[in-house]
Amino acid sequence: MIRFSAKYTAIIDDKGRVVLPAAFKKAMGGQADFPLAIEKDIYVGCLNIYPEVYWNQKLEEIESQLNQFDEGDIELLEQFYENFTTVKMAPNGRINIPLDFLNHANATKEVVLSGMGKMIRLWNAEDFESRRSTRKPLRNMIEEKLGNNPKKGGQ
């Protein structure tokens, strides 16, 4: 099972390419030879990068909940499919990110690649630090979300 963690800085070159950290490439193991899906996050200005195996699971979950004959569901799928692309990673870990995706994340030069379990988030470095500075401390979030609630794994 692939689990991405930690954060790294990287540079987007003039052609929209970024090299994924060696730790992320290592975490992918044999999956590194398969495509990656890049999704424009719909809540914040970053990109979510998934190994193909996890992206396909997400697609199947979404599609299984929708009716292919319902106009609203079809519209949702149209927008959803317009919101991601797939790319192949070069042997050195480099990926090409389309310009409209880079624009969504305001990614021009220095970026942060943040591991988040099954996905990697790509942020503009300044946006990442700004968001990070406004978050609650991890301890407080754990207490609020997981503490003393047996259904959520608390003691």
Secondary structure, 3 states (H helix, E strand, C coil): CCCECCEEEEECCCCCEEECCHHHHHHHHHHHHCCEEEEECCCCCCEEEEEHHHHHHHHHHHHHCCCCCCHHHHHHHHHHHHCEEEECCCCCCEEECCHHHHHHCCCCCEEEEEEEECEEEEEEHHHHHHHHHHCCCHHHHHHHHCCCCHHHCCC
